[in-house]
Amino acid sequence: MKKIFALILISFLFVKTYAQDEIPPQPITTGVPFLLIAADARAGGMGDIGVATSADAFAQQWNPAKYAFAIPKQGVGITYTPYLSNLVNDIFLGNLTYYNRINERSAVSTSFRYFSLGDIELRETIDQEPLIQSPNEFTFDVSYALRLSDRFSMAVSGRYLRSDLKIQASNEDASAAGSFAVDVAGYYQSEEIAMNDFNGRWRAGFNISNVGPKIKYDDVGQENFLPTNLGMGGGFDFILDEYNKVSTNLEFNKLLVPTPQDFNGDGVLDAEDADEYNSIGFISGMFKSFGDAPGGLSEELSEFTWALGAEYWYQDVFAFRTGYFNESEDKGSRKFLSLGAGFKYTSINIDISYLFSTSRVRSPLEGTLRFGLTFSFGDEYDEY
């Protein structure tokens, strides 16, 4: 029963709720929302920040252009994130990433991300042999990063995604849905700058991710936008001495997906409005998303999320992280504080993180300890 409840809870991410009396600001919903879940514990410990942080093995999700600035030549990252762990124990997000810095100017990378919704038992009577269903989703990515100058790089990614959420017992014609998407990213990292009492380094980045055709589960169902997202941010490293470094980061994100609205002006969101919304193409929808909020500029700005994060490293051996993520109450109301830590021994990194919800909307990751493991090997590049 808990698993069925968990599946219903996750399915709310796909469903649009239409008011009957007055139309409030509408949250933006998409298909395959698991693409926006922070898959690695380092980013999770800093409020889901990763667009402009320093390069690591998990840059594939946040900004693959960072790989061109990676210090180890090669790296493998593995993460495990329990999901809805307060309800069930078999829903999780797993991620496997590999990168190879080919030379001083370029790098390639690939990753596999798998989201399991656990096993669901279906039966009509308590004595009946259950029918086991295992809904799941996954993506497979490939990226190429190139330094266009000594301090700036760009990357492009290709992604195949598959979403298998069908319940065969309720719809024998249901099938898995598939689509593809691309990312375009850029990253800047300055030289080390000498200050009065410390040295510093500026970082900045952007990533336009999940640009691709809408996803559809059956011939008669509606098409769902992919969670096309614009992420942009910046950071500064306070290099206090050879043993201590503090990095601060600020990041903004906006879904490049149209806002559901009352197209015919009749005061309700009905099937006609839904048909009009579904007729918008994914490319035109990206451009519409910057100016289609019914509430004008104030609602448009409320569709941006922002996050602050900080990371302290001691001797490149131990790290402590914290962050805060904020989303408008009208657009989802996700607000949480996160804590994390990292440990490095020779070529192995271990990361953990934990979050605390600060709004009435509880995060599905509440009470979850996220883990990440990184193996680095090969020569090291002298970036600093």
C-alpha positions in Angstrom: 0.0 0.0 0.0 2.8 2.4 0.8 4.4 1.8 -2.6 1.1 2.6 -4.4 0.9 5.8 -2.3 4.5 6.6 -3.2 3.8 6.1 -6.9 0.7 8.3 -6.7 2.7 11.0 -4.9 5.4 11.0 -7.6 2.7 11.0 -10.3 1.5 14.4 -9.0 4.6 15.8 -10.6 3.0 15.0 -14.0 -0.5 16.3 -13.3 -1.8 19.8 -13.7 -4.5 20.9 -11.3 -7.0 23.5 -12.6 -8.9 25.8 -10.2 -12.6 26.4 -10.8 -13.3 29.8 -9.2 -10.1 31.9 -9.4 -7.0 31.0 -11.3 -3.9 31.4 -9.0 -0.4 31.4 -10.3 0.3 28.0 -11.8 3.3 25.9 -11.0 5.1 24.5 -14.1 5.0 20.7 -14.3 6.9 18.4 -16.8 7.5 14.9 -17.6 10.6 12.9 -16.3 11.1 15.4 -13.4 13.8 13.1 -12.0 16.2 14.8 -14.4 16.2 17.8 -12.0 17.0 15.8 -8.8 20.6 16.4 -7.6 22.2 13.0 -8.2 25.5 13.7 -6.3 26.1 14.3 -2.6 28.5 17.2 -3.2 26.0 19.3 -4.9 23.3 18.1 -2.5 25.3 19.4 0.4 25.4 22.9 -1.1 21.7 23.4 -1.8 21.7 21.6 -5.2 24.4 23.9 -6.6 26.7 22.8 -9.4 26.7 25.1 -12.4 29.8 27.1 -11.4 31.4 25.0 -8.7 34.9 23.6 -9.3 35.2 20.7 -11.6 34.5 17.2 -10.2 33.5 13.8 -11.6 29.8 14.7 -11.4 29.9 17.8 -13.6 27.9 15.9 -16.3 24.5 16.8 -14.7 25.4 20.4 -13.8 27.9 21.7 -16.4 29.9 19.3 -18.5 32.1 22.3 -19.7 33.9 22.0 -16.3 35.5 18.7 -17.3 38.0 20.8 -19.5 39.3 22.2 -16.2 39.4 18.9 -14.2 42.7 18.2 -12.4 42.8 14.4 -12.6 43.0 13.1 -16.1 40.3 10.5 -15.6 37.6 9.9 -13.0 34.7 7.7 -12.2 31.8 8.8 -9.9 29.1 6.6 -8.3 26.1 7.9 -6.3 23.2 6.5 -4.5 20.2 8.6 -3.4 17.2 7.0 -1.5 13.9 8.7 -2.4 10.8 8.9 -0.3 12.8 6.9 2.3 10.3 7.8 5.1 7.7 5.8 3.2 9.4 3.0 1.3 12.9 1.5 1.0 13.2 0.6 -2.7 12.8 3.9 -4.5 16.1 5.4 -5.4 18.2 7.4 -7.9 21.5 5.9 -9.0 24.2 7.6 -11.1 27.4 6.4 -12.8 29.7 8.9 -14.5 33.0 8.6 -16.3 35.2 11.4 -17.8 38.5 11.5 -19.6 40.4 14.7 -20.1 42.0 13.9 -23.5 44.5 16.7 -23.4 44.9 20.2 -22.0 42.0 21.7 -24.0 39.4 19.0 -24.3 37.5 16.2 -22.4 34.8 13.6 -23.0 32.4 12.2 -20.6 29.5 9.8 -20.3 26.9 9.0 -17.6 24.0 6.6 -16.8 21.3 7.7 -14.5 18.6 5.3 -13.2 15.5 6.1 -11.2 13.7 3.1 -9.7 10.2 3.5 -8.4 10.4 0.1 -6.6 8.3 -3.0 -7.0 4.5 -2.6 -6.9 2.3 -5.6 -6.1 -1.1 -5.7 -7.9 -3.9 -8.1 -7.0 -7.6 -8.2 -6.8 -7.9 -10.4 -3.6 -5.5 -11.0 -0.7 -5.1 -14.6 -1.7 -4.3 -13.9 -5.4 -0.8 -14.3 -6.7 0.5 -10.7 -7.1 1.5 -9.2 -10.4 4.8 -7.4 -9.8 5.3 -4.1 -11.7 8.7 -2.2 -11.5 8.3 1.3 -13.0 11.6 3.0 -13.8 13.3 5.7 -15.8 16.8 6.2 -17.1 19.1 8.4 -19.2 22.3 7.8 -21.0 24.5 10.9 -21.8 27.6 11.6 -23.8 29.4 15.0 -23.6 32.4 16.8 -25.3 34.0 19.8 -23.6 36.5 22.1 -25.3 38.5 25.1 -23.9 38.0 28.0 -26.3 40.6 30.0 -24.4 42.8 29.5 -21.4 40.0 30.5 -19.0 36.7 29.6 -20.8 35.3 26.3 -22.0 32.1 25.1 -23.6 30.4 21.7 -23.9 27.6 20.0 -25.7 25.8 16.8 -24.5 23.5 14.3 -26.1 21.0 12.4 -24.0 18.7 9.5 -24.6 15.9 9.1 -22.0 13.4 6.4 -21.4 10.4 6.5 -19.0 8.7 3.2 -18.2 5.8 4.1 -15.8 3.2 1.8 -17.3 0.9 -0.3 -15.1 0.1 -3.2 -17.4 -2.9 -4.3 -15.4 -4.7 -1.0 -15.9 -3.8 -0.4 -19.5 -2.5 -3.2 -21.7 -1.7 -0.8 -24.5 0.6 1.3 -22.3 4.3 1.3 -23.3 7.5 3.0 -22.2 8.1 6.5 -23.6 11.4 7.7 -25.0 12.9 10.9 -26.2 16.3 12.6 -26.7 17.7 15.9 -25.5 20.8 18.1 -25.8 22.7 20.4 -23.3 24.8 23.4 -24.1 27.1 24.7 -21.3 29.9 27.2 -20.7 32.3 27.6 -17.8 34.8 30.3 -16.8 37.6 30.0 -14.2 40.0 32.9 -13.5 43.6 32.8 -12.6 44.5 33.0 -8.9 44.3 36.6 -7.8 46.5 38.0 -5.1 44.6 40.0 -2.4 45.9 41.7 0.7 45.3 38.8 3.1 44.4 35.9 0.8 44.3 34.8 -2.8 41.1 34.4 -4.7 39.6 32.9 -7.9 36.4 33.7 -9.7 34.2 31.1 -11.4 31.1 31.4 -13.5 29.0 29.0 -15.6 25.7 28.4 -17.4 23.9 25.3 -18.7 20.9 25.0 -20.9 19.8 21.4 -20.3 17.2 18.9 -21.5 16.4 20.6 -24.8 14.4 18.1 -26.8 11.0 16.9 -28.1 8.1 16.3 -25.7 7.5 12.9 -24.3 4.3 10.9 -24.7 3.3 7.6 -23.1 0.5 6.5 -25.4 -1.3 7.5 -28.6 -4.3 9.1 -26.9 -2.4 10.7 -24.0 -1.1 14.2 -23.7 2.5 15.1 -24.6 4.7 16.3 -21.7 7.4 18.9 -21.9 10.9 17.8 -20.9 12.3 19.7 -17.9 14.3 22.1 -20.1 16.2 24.2 -17.7 18.4 27.3 -17.7 21.0 27.3 -14.9 23.5 30.1 -14.3 25.7 31.0 -11.4 28.9 32.3 -10.1 31.3 31.7 -7.3 34.5 32.9 -5.6 37.3 30.9 -3.9 38.9 32.4 -0.8 42.3 30.7 -0.8 43.3 31.6 2.8 46.6 29.7 2.8 48.0 26.4 1.5 45.8 24.4 4.0 42.5 26.3 4.0 40.1 27.3 1.2 36.5 28.5 1.3 34.3 28.6 -1.8 31.0 30.5 -2.0 28.4 30.0 -4.7 25.2 31.6 -6.0 23.0 29.9 -8.6 19.7 30.7 -10.4 17.6 28.2 -12.3 14.5 28.6 -14.5 12.4 26.0 -16.4 12.2 26.9 -20.0 8.7 25.5 -20.2 5.5 27.5 -20.8 3.3 28.5 -17.9 -0.2 26.9 -17.8 -2.8 29.6 -18.2 -6.4 30.6 -19.2 -5.9 31.0 -22.9 -9.6 31.6 -23.8 -10.2 34.1 -20.9 -13.2 32.3 -19.5 -11.9 32.3 -15.9 -11.2 28.6 -15.6 -8.5 26.2 -16.8 -10.4 23.6 -18.8 -9.8 21.1 -21.5 -9.7 23.7 -24.2 -6.9 25.5 -22.4 -5.1 22.2 -21.9 -5.3 21.5 -25.7 -4.0 25.0 -26.5 -1.1 24.4 -24.0 -0.3 21.0 -25.5 -0.1 22.4 -29.0 2.9 24.6 -28.1 6.1 23.1 -29.5 9.2 22.6 -27.3 11.3 25.2 -29.2 8.6 27.9 -29.2 7.8 27.0 -25.6 11.4 27.8 -24.6 11.1 31.4 -25.9 7.5 31.8 -24.6 8.7 30.8 -21.1 10.4 34.2 -20.6 7.3 36.3 -21.0 4.1 34.2 -20.8 3.3 34.3 -17.0 -0.3 35.7 -16.6 0.8 37.7 -13.5 3.4 39.7 -15.5 6.9 40.4 -14.5 6.4 39.6 -10.8 5.1 36.0 -11.6 7.8 35.6 -14.2 10.5 36.3 -11.6 8.9 34.0 -9.2 9.6 31.1 -11.6 13.3 31.5 -10.9 14.7 29.4 -8.1 17.9 30.5 -6.3 20.4 28.8 -4.1 23.4 29.7 -1.9 26.2 27.3 -1.1 29.5 27.2 0.6 32.3 24.7 0.8 35.3 24.6 3.1 38.4 22.4 2.4 41.2 21.7 4.8 44.4 20.4 3.2 42.4 19.0 0.3 41.5 16.1 2.7 38.3 17.1 4.5 35.4 19.3 3.3 32.4 20.7 5.1 29.5 22.0 3.0 26.2 23.9 3.5 23.6 25.5 1.3 20.1 26.9 1.1 17.6 26.4 -1.8 14.5 28.6 -2.4 11.5 28.3 -4.7 8.5 30.6 -4.7 5.5 29.4 -2.7 3.3 29.8 -5.9 5.6 27.7 -8.0 6.3 24.6 -5.8 7.4 26.0 -2.5 10.6 23.9 -2.2 12.7 25.4 0.5 15.5 23.5 2.3 18.7 23.8 4.1 21.4 21.2 3.4 24.6 20.0 5.1 27.4 17.8 3.7 30.9 16.6 4.1 33.7 15.2 1.9 36.7 13.0 2.7 39.6 12.4 0.4 42.2 9.7 0.7 44.8 9.4 -2.1 42.6 9.0 -5.3 39.3 8.2 -3.5 36.7 10.8 -2.5 33.7 10.0 -0.3 30.8 12.6 -0.1 27.7 12.6 2.0 24.8 15.1 2.4 21.6 15.6 4.3 18.8 18.2 3.9 16.1 19.8 6.2 12.9 21.2 4.7 12.2 24.8 5.8 8.7 25.1 4.3 5.4 23.3 4.8 6.0 21.3 1.6 8.2 18.5 2.7 11.0 17.4 0.4 10.9 13.7 -0.8 14.6 13.7 0.2 13.8 14.7 3.8 15.5 12.3 6.2 17.7 10.9 3.4 21.5 10.5 3.6 23.0 10.7 0.1 26.3 9.1 -0.8 28.8 9.6 -3.5 32.1 7.8 -4.3 34.7 9.1 -6.7 37.8 7.3 -8.1 40.5 9.5 -9.8 43.3 8.1 -11.8 45.9 9.1 -14.4 48.2 12.1 -14.5 47.1 15.4 -13.0 46.9 18.8 -14.8 48.3 21.9 -13.2 45.3 24.2 -13.3 46.2 26.2 -10.2 
